[in-house]
Amino acid sequence: MTKPHHPKLPLCCALAAHNERYQFAHTLSEVIAAASYDERKAELHRLSGLLAAYLEFDLITREQHSALRTELREFVFGASA
């Protein structure tokens, strides 16, 4: 699987680059490729759930969780979100 890449999502793409995060990588690719706002928003909810699970299992820190969520929200909703 090709790892997702987008200049506005450097933190998310770095997390997706880890082979163990294949589901995150796949869903992030879906967000990047989404043609509509509704599709991006639906995929954002899936990614939010994955990030919550990663936090719960101590795979990421609270700071990483916050930064990743902010990056995703800004990508989907705009910088003012």
Solvent accessible surface area in square Angstrom, and as a share of the most:
residue,aa,sasa,rsa
1,M,136,0.61
2,T,121,0.70
3,K,72,0.31
4,P,14,0.09
5,H,145,0.65
6,H,44,0.20
7,P,109,0.69
8,K,141,0.60
9,L,0,0.00
10,P,81,0.51
11,L,87,0.43
12,C,0,0.00
13,C,14,0.08
14,A,60,0.46
15,L,22,0.11
16,A,0,0.00
17,A,55,0.42
18,H,99,0.44
19,N,114,0.58
20,E,114,0.51
21,R,38,0.14
22,Y,146,0.56
23,Q,83,0.37
24,F,0,0.00
25,A,0,0.00
26,H,89,0.40
27,T,4,0.02
28,L,0,0.00
29,S,33,0.21
30,E,73,0.33
31,V,0,0.00
32,I,48,0.24
33,A,82,0.63
34,A,18,0.14
35,A,97,0.75
36,S,46,0.30
37,Y,99,0.38
38,D,104,0.54
39,E,86,0.39
40,R,60,0.22
41,K,77,0.33
42,A,42,0.32
43,E,30,0.13
44,L,8,0.04
45,H,113,0.50
46,R,134,0.49
47,L,0,0.00
48,S,18,0.12
49,G,43,0.41
50,L,39,0.19
51,L,0,0.00
52,A,50,0.39
53,A,41,0.32
54,Y,20,0.08
55,L,44,0.22
56,E,134,0.60
57,F,148,0.61
58,D,126,0.65
59,L,91,0.45
60,I,10,0.05
61,T,70,0.41
62,R,185,0.67
63,E,130,0.58
64,Q,89,0.40
65,H,39,0.17
66,S,64,0.42
67,A,42,0.32
68,L,8,0.04
69,R,67,0.24
70,T,53,0.31
71,E,20,0.09
72,L,0,0.00
73,R,80,0.29
74,E,77,0.34
75,F,41,0.17
76,V,9,0.05
77,F,78,0.32
78,G,30,0.29
79,A,90,0.69
80,S,115,0.74
81,A,75,0.58
